[in-house]
Amino acid sequence: MNAKRAPHTPSAADADTAPNELTLALARHLAAAQEELGMSARGLAAQSGLSRAYLARVLKGEANVGLGILMILSRAVGKEPWDMIKPPSGPPRQKS
């Protein structure tokens, strides 16, 4: 069965394309939490059980993260999942 989507809503393919608002919010919040904790990339990888390569993509906003990974990352940095995807306030972080 093909459901029709409402006008002006993205297709599934468009919604899956990173970066998007949620992936960028997660990247900012995760980087801030990592810095706040003084946690290295290696430490975050060890704490979360995820590869450093994958975490690098998440931190750049290049990876679409499912709910399971969001939960894992939230626990790794001691934050609530919904706080990790809230739109940030203030200017966007500059990529280095």
C-alpha positions, 0 to 999 in steps of 0.5 A, spaced: 500 500 500 502 506 498 501 512 502 501 519 500 505 524 503 502 531 505 505 536 500 511 539 502 514 534 506 520 530 504 521 523 501 524 518 505 530 518 501 530 526 502 529 525 510 535 520 510 540 524 507 545 527 512 546 532 514 540 534 517 537 538 523 537 532 527 544 530 525 547 537 526 544 538 533 546 531 535 553 533 533 553 539 536 551 536 543 555 530 543 561 534 541 560 539 547 558 533 552 565 530 550 569 536 551 565 537 558 567 531 560 574 531 557 573 525 553 577 523 548 575 520 541 578 513 544 574 514 550 568 516 547 569 510 542 570 505 548 565 508 553 560 507 547 562 501 544 562 504 537 568 505 532 572 512 532 571 512 524 563 512 525 563 517 531 567 521 527 562 521 522 557 522 527 561 528 530 561 531 523 553 531 522 554 526 516 551 519 519 544 518 520 543 515 527 538 511 529 534 511 536 538 505 539 545 509 537 542 515 540 541 511 546 548 508 547 551 515 545 546 519 550 548 514 556 556 514 554 556 522 555 550 521 561 545 525 557 538 524 556 537 522 549 532 528 547 537 533 550 542 530 545 537 532 539 534 539 541 536 544 536 542 548 539 541 555 541 547 560 539 551 560 533 553 554 529 560 550 531 565 552 526 568 545 522 575 545 523 
